[in-house]
Amino acid sequence: MSDEVLLQVENLQTGYGDLQVVRDVSVTVRAGEITVLLGRNGAGKTTTLRAITGLNRVTAGEVRYLGETITSVPSHARVSRGMSYVQEGKRIFRELTIEQNLLLGGFSTGERKKKLQQHVAEIYDLFAILGEKRHLPASSMSGGQQQMLAIGQALMARPKLLILDEPSQGLAPVVVKEVLERIHALKATGIGILLVEQDVQDSVAIADEVSVVEMGRTVLTGPAEEITFGQIQAAYFGTAA
């Protein structure tokens, strides 16, 4: 396990207006590791991510990033500090080419085009299919390829922490495995990854840390190698402590 903690969320509470969705969630992400956040639909996973990235107001608890409390820091400032968020639904610019999408992803870095092109080449090394189709509109790609583009676009911002919300949503099983393999490969770059997934088996297989949320509360957390599927199943159905 890495000693460098990138993200520490403790006793988080958040929601939408008067509706409290997340009541007590804690999660940790370390550099060069993957933390998988699991839970049933409606458990509060996406709402947790929105609070971590500054899109939802935190009503209680603390969000610490790179050793500093960022609970009240606006979302754009979190991006500038190295936090990238890939929301569910493949949010890309469908009418632009693949390469144009990637270049836009690096706009926030303020780097010159020559440097951005070097970063684009790194994305093509990770997702070869993007390089092969670089001049085609994003709308021409399959769902799995569009998801790879969304991840590549987020990586263009040179994040220290990458947050992914259900990247396998709507994808065929064989494509899910490919996307998760690429996510696993990112660990070698040293970035930390917080991954929300519905595909329990494949996501736990690439995880270093696992947290399960049920009804807005963390009910199970620990190193992936120490957590059994029986424990995860019990947590999903509300029988875990």
Protein Blocks (a to p, Z undefined) as FASTA:
>chain_A
ZZbdfbdcehiacdehjbcfbfbdcddddehiacddeddehilpmmmmmmmnopaccfbd
cddeehiacklgcfklmmmnopacddehiaacfkbcfklmmmmmmmmnopafklmmmmmm
mmmmmmmmlmmmmmpcfklpcfklmmmmmmmmmmmnopabdcdehklgoiafklmmmmmm
mmmmmmmnopacddddfblmlmmmmpmbdcddeehiafbdcdfklpcfklmmmmmnopaZ
Z
